[in-house]
Amino acid sequence: MNEPEIELGPLDAYMDLPAEVTIEDTPYWLVRTSEGRFRLLLALCPHAGGDIRPMNDVLFCPLHFWTFHAESGVCLNDPSERLMQRNVTVKEGRLYAVGDPY
């Protein structure tokens, strides 16, 4: 069974990362890992639902000052917490969100 794909657009539209992306009315940050892979990290804090924003080299929630690793989404305040994420693939120069959030 094929996983659902949602087209995000051309790769060259995402030169500045992290980039804001909205899928099915849900906000994400598109990031690139040190291995060169793309992923989407939910832009809502799992702690209190605050808006996650980039700050220096982390993602930050201003409600209670939680910070998240900008590649993995793991919370730096409580490593048992993390941002939900979605996989991203590149096909013929276009980005696609693949599968459901996890």
N, CA, C and O of each residue as an XYZ file, in Angstrom:
408
protein
N       0.845     -1.193      0.000
C       0.000      0.000      0.000
C       0.882      1.245      0.000
O       1.816      1.351      0.795
N       0.589      2.169     -0.877
C       1.361      3.407     -0.957
C       0.911      4.383      0.119
O      -0.275      4.512      0.423
N       1.903      5.068      0.685
C       1.583      6.102      1.677
C       1.085      7.348      0.949
O       1.533      7.637     -0.161
N       0.157      8.091      1.568
C      -0.321      9.328      0.928
C       0.812     10.342      0.801
O       1.658     10.469      1.687
N       0.808     11.060     -0.322
C       1.801     12.110     -0.565
C       1.085     13.440     -0.755
O       0.028     13.511     -1.381
N       1.682     14.489     -0.205
C       1.166     15.839     -0.391
C       2.296     16.680     -0.955
O       3.345     16.820     -0.327
N       2.085     17.242     -2.141
C       3.131     18.039     -2.773
C       3.322     19.355     -2.026
O       2.362     20.062     -1.719
N       4.592     19.665     -1.742
C       4.939     20.915     -1.058
C       5.415     21.983     -2.024
O       5.347     23.175     -1.721
N       5.897     21.562     -3.188
C       6.366     22.520     -4.182
C       7.784     22.230     -4.619
O       8.375     21.232     -4.208
N       8.341     23.114     -5.466
C       9.691     22.898     -5.980
C      10.746     23.081     -4.886
O      10.608     23.922     -3.998
N      11.779     22.286     -4.978
C      12.883     22.327     -4.019
C      13.474     23.724     -3.903
O      13.805     24.165     -2.802
N      13.612     24.424     -5.021
C      14.240     25.749     -4.975
C      13.371     26.812     -4.301
O      13.835     27.931     -4.081
N      12.126     26.486     -3.972
C      11.276     27.411     -3.218
C      11.617     27.384     -1.728
O      11.124     28.204     -0.954
N      12.469     26.430     -1.336
C      12.802     26.254      0.079
C      14.298     26.389      0.315
O      14.929     25.510      0.902
N      14.848     27.485     -0.144
C      16.282     27.715      0.027
C      16.616     28.175      1.440
O      17.693     27.868      1.952
N      15.696     28.916      2.082
C      15.912     29.390      3.451
C      15.135     28.501      4.410
O      13.904     28.487      4.406
N      15.867     27.764      5.227
C      15.252     26.847      6.189
C      15.615     27.256      7.604
O      16.685     27.826      7.813
N      14.767     26.989      8.576
C      13.477     26.331      8.441
C      12.469     27.212      7.713
O      12.507     28.438      7.805
N      11.559     26.549      6.980
C      10.534     27.249      6.208
C       9.155     26.844      6.714
O       8.903     25.675      7.007
N       8.269     27.829      6.811
C       6.896     27.549      7.248
C       6.127     26.845      6.140
O       6.154     27.268      4.984
N       5.439     25.765      6.505
C       4.618     24.996      5.574
C       3.316     24.659      6.289
O       3.333     24.271      7.457
N       2.192     24.803      5.599
C       0.905     24.414      6.163
C       0.334     23.271      5.335
O       0.212     23.373      4.115
N      -0.011     22.195      6.008
C      -0.603     21.025      5.357
C      -1.892     20.697      6.087
O      -1.896     20.498      7.302
N      -2.985     20.644      5.341
C      -4.289     20.294      5.915
C      -4.585     21.154      7.147
O      -5.000     20.640      8.186
N      -4.368     22.464      7.022
C      -4.597     23.455      8.088
C      -3.710     23.264      9.317
O      -4.016     23.791     10.386
N      -2.623     22.521      9.176
C      -1.703     22.280     10.287
C      -0.350     22.897      9.954
O       0.197     22.641      8.881
N       0.209     23.721     10.876
C       1.489     24.378     10.599
C       2.690     23.479     10.919
O       2.710     22.777     11.930
N       3.673     23.519     10.043
C       4.923     22.771     10.220
C       6.094     23.676      9.893
O       5.943     24.730      9.275
N       7.278     23.230     10.329
C       8.542     23.815      9.884
C       9.251     22.763      9.047
O       9.468     21.639      9.500
N       9.607     23.129      7.834
C      10.413     22.261      6.991
C      11.868     22.483      7.368
O      12.361     23.611      7.352
N      12.555     21.388      7.711
C      13.963     21.466      8.106
C      14.753     20.467      7.270
O      14.191     19.573      6.637
N      16.059     20.643      7.287
C      16.960     19.714      6.601
C      17.953     19.189      7.610
O      18.540     19.956      8.373
N      18.143     17.880      7.613
C      19.053     17.254      8.571
C      20.499     17.387      8.095
O      20.756     17.757      6.950
N      21.424     17.085      8.979
C      22.838     17.148      8.617
C      23.175     16.106      7.547
O      24.192     16.233      6.865
N      22.332     15.075      7.392
C      22.517     14.072      6.342
C      21.918     14.531      5.011
O      22.042     13.831      4.006
N      21.266     15.705      4.992
C      20.697     16.241      3.764
C      19.253     15.849      3.508
O      18.696     16.200      2.468
N      18.635     15.131      4.433
C      17.232     14.738      4.276
C      16.330     15.850      4.804
O      16.718     16.614      5.687
N      15.127     15.926      4.249
C      14.136     16.899      4.703
C      13.147     16.219      5.632
O      12.896     15.018      5.527
N      12.579     17.017      6.558
C      11.487     16.540      7.405
C      10.652     17.736      7.807
O      11.119     18.875      7.813
N       9.409     17.452      8.140
C       8.492     18.472      8.653
C       8.333     18.264     10.150
O       8.082     17.148     10.603
N       8.480     19.337     10.919
C       8.271     19.305     12.366
C       7.055     20.155     12.689
O       6.943     21.294     12.235
N       6.150     19.599     13.472
C       4.934     20.321     13.841
C       5.292     21.635     14.513
O       6.165     21.668     15.380
N       4.636     22.712     14.127
C       4.932     24.039     14.661
C       4.060     24.372     15.867
O       3.812     25.543     16.153
N       3.592     23.336     16.578
C       2.807     23.514     17.802
C       3.460     22.715     18.916
O       3.762     21.533     18.747
N       3.677     23.357     20.049
C       4.360     22.737     21.174
C       3.507     21.608     21.782
O       2.314     21.800     22.020
N       4.107     20.442     22.033
C       3.361     19.354     22.657
C       3.022     19.632     24.124
O       2.154     18.975     24.699
N       3.703     20.597     24.720
C       3.493     20.915     26.129
C       2.211     21.704     26.357
O       1.375     21.318     27.174
N       2.058     22.804     25.635
C       0.886     23.662     25.876
C       0.272     24.198     24.583
O      -0.599     25.066     24.630
N       0.712     23.693     23.433
C       0.115     24.105     22.169
C       0.565     25.448     21.644
O      -0.059     25.991     20.732
N       1.642     26.004     22.200
C       2.142     27.300     21.738
C       2.737     27.218     20.342
O       3.089     26.138     19.867
N       2.846     28.365     19.693
C       3.439     28.436     18.356
C       4.949     28.309     18.445
O       5.605     29.096     19.126
N       5.493     27.328     17.764
C       6.939     27.112     17.719
C       7.539     28.054     16.681
O       7.016     28.187     15.575
N       8.638     28.703     17.046
C       9.309     29.654     16.155
C      10.805     29.327     16.124
O      11.352     28.862     17.124
N      11.466     29.562     15.002
C      12.919     29.393     14.962
C      13.596     30.491     15.783
O      13.182     31.651     15.762
N      14.639     30.100     16.499
C      15.431     31.066     17.262
C      16.871     30.551     17.288
O      17.164     29.521     17.895
N      17.748     31.273     16.632
C      19.142     30.847     16.483
C      19.163     29.454     15.863
O      18.692     29.286     14.738
N      19.689     28.458     16.556
C      19.788     27.119     15.960
C      18.809     26.121     16.578
O      19.016     24.913     16.466
N      17.745     26.605     17.228
C      16.723     25.740     17.821
C      15.335     26.232     17.405
O      15.186     27.304     16.817
N      14.331     25.425     17.725
C      12.938     25.843     17.598
C      12.450     26.117     19.013
O      12.748     25.356     19.933
N      11.704     27.195     19.189
C      11.424     27.736     20.521
C       9.935     27.982     20.713
O       9.265     28.496     19.817
N       9.417     27.615     21.885
C       8.040     27.942     22.253
C       8.078     29.035     23.315
O       8.599     28.805     24.406
N       7.539     30.215     23.025
C       7.608     31.320     23.972
C       6.667     31.195     25.171
O       6.801     31.959     26.126
N       5.724     30.258     25.149
C       4.788     30.145     26.282
C       5.485     29.757     27.579
O       5.282     30.392     28.614
N       6.306     28.715     27.521
C       6.998     28.246     28.722
C       8.478     28.010     28.469
O       9.157     27.342     29.249
N       8.973     28.573     27.354
C      10.401     28.574     27.034
C      10.965     27.185     26.739
O      12.143     26.930     26.989
N      10.136     26.293     26.213
C      10.661     25.005     25.764
C      11.399     25.222     24.457
O      10.977     26.018     23.619
N      12.509     24.507     24.288
C      13.269     24.553     23.049
C      13.384     23.142     22.476
O      13.369     22.153     23.209
N      13.499     23.076     21.167
C      13.522     21.805     20.458
C      14.680     21.784     19.473
O      14.987     22.791     18.834
N      15.321     20.621     19.357
C      16.384     20.428     18.384
C      15.800     20.659     16.994
O      14.771     20.077     16.650
N      16.438     21.490     16.208
C      15.877     21.925     14.928
C      15.928     20.868     13.825
O      15.359     21.081     12.755
N      16.593     19.740     14.057
C      16.600     18.660     13.070
C      15.711     17.500     13.498
O      14.972     16.952     12.680
N      15.776     17.126     14.756
C      15.060     15.932     15.230
C      13.720     16.256     15.874
O      12.835     15.403     15.926
N      13.562     17.487     16.367
C      12.343     17.852     17.069
C      12.318     17.434     18.522
O      11.308     17.634     19.196
N      13.406     16.854     19.030
C      13.471     16.423     20.423
C      13.543     17.648     21.331
O      14.285     18.591     21.056
N      12.774     17.624     22.403
C      12.750     18.731     23.358
C      14.036     18.747     24.171
O      14.445     17.722     24.716
N      14.668     19.901     24.252
C      15.912     20.038     25.007
C      15.647     20.219     26.498
O      16.551     20.025     27.311
N      14.412     20.590     26.873
C      14.044     20.735     28.277
C      13.638     19.396     28.888
O      13.905     19.134     30.061
N      12.992     18.557     28.087
C      12.491     17.255     28.527
C      12.626     16.289     27.355
O      11.728     16.213     26.517
N      13.739     15.546     27.280
C      13.995     14.677     26.126
C      12.947     13.583     25.892
O      12.986     12.910     24.862
N      12.031     13.399     26.811
C      10.960     12.424     26.569
C       9.862     13.024     25.683
O       8.964     12.311     25.234
N       9.937     14.331     25.434
C       8.970     15.022     24.570
C       9.628     15.355     23.239
O      10.844     15.530     23.155
N       8.804     15.439     22.203
C       9.317     15.859     20.888
C       8.168     16.404     20.063
O       6.997     16.171     20.363
N       8.526     17.137     19.014
C       7.533     17.636     18.072
C       7.106     16.501     17.154
O       7.932     15.690     16.736
N       5.813     16.445     16.840
C       5.344     15.494     15.835
C       6.042     15.841     14.524
O       6.413     16.992     14.296
N       6.217     14.838     13.666
C       6.895     15.084     12.408
C       6.289     14.281     11.273
O       5.513     13.348     11.480
N       6.666     14.673     10.074
C       6.272     13.959      8.858
C       7.512     13.798      7.997
O       8.382     14.668      7.963
N       7.576     12.684      7.311
C       8.669     12.445      6.376
C       8.461     13.260      5.107
O       7.332     13.576      4.732
N       9.561     13.591      4.460
C       9.537     14.350      3.211
C      10.453     13.646      2.220
O      11.560     13.236      2.569
N       9.984     13.509      0.984
C      10.817     12.957     -0.079
C      10.983     14.005     -1.178
O      10.206     14.954     -1.281
N      12.017     13.807     -1.994
C      12.271     14.667     -3.142
C      12.149     13.802     -4.386
O      12.795     12.761     -4.505
N      11.304     14.255     -5.315
C      11.130     13.559     -6.589
C      11.163     14.595     -7.706
O      10.365     15.532     -7.735
N      12.096     14.406     -8.615
C      12.208     15.282     -9.780
C      12.200     16.764     -9.400
O      11.540     17.582    -10.041
N      12.954     17.094     -8.336
C      13.104     18.482     -7.926
C      11.928     19.070     -7.159
O      11.853     20.283     -6.964
N      10.997     18.198     -6.719
C       9.836     18.665     -5.952
C       9.794     17.927     -4.614
O      10.190     16.766     -4.512
N       9.305     18.632     -3.593
C       9.189     18.049     -2.258
C       7.773     17.540     -2.021
O       6.793     18.145     -2.456
N       7.693     16.394     -1.309
C       6.412     15.789     -0.971
C       6.432     15.338      0.480
O       7.381     14.688      0.918
N       5.389     15.682      1.226
C       5.178     15.109      2.558
C       4.627     13.713      2.328
O       3.719     13.521      1.519
N       5.183     12.727      3.049
C       4.808     11.338      2.832
C       4.296     10.744      4.136
O       4.917     10.901      5.187
N       3.176     10.073      4.060
C       2.639      9.390      5.226
C       1.973     10.329      6.203
O       1.844     11.530      5.965
N       1.558      9.750      7.302
C       0.881     10.501      8.355
C       1.888     11.030      9.360
O       3.006     10.521      9.438
N       1.509     12.051     10.138
C       2.393     12.531     11.209
C       2.637     11.425     12.224
O       1.777     10.575     12.455
N       3.822     11.447     12.827
C       4.141     10.487     13.892
C       4.926     11.160     14.984
O       5.289     10.518     15.970
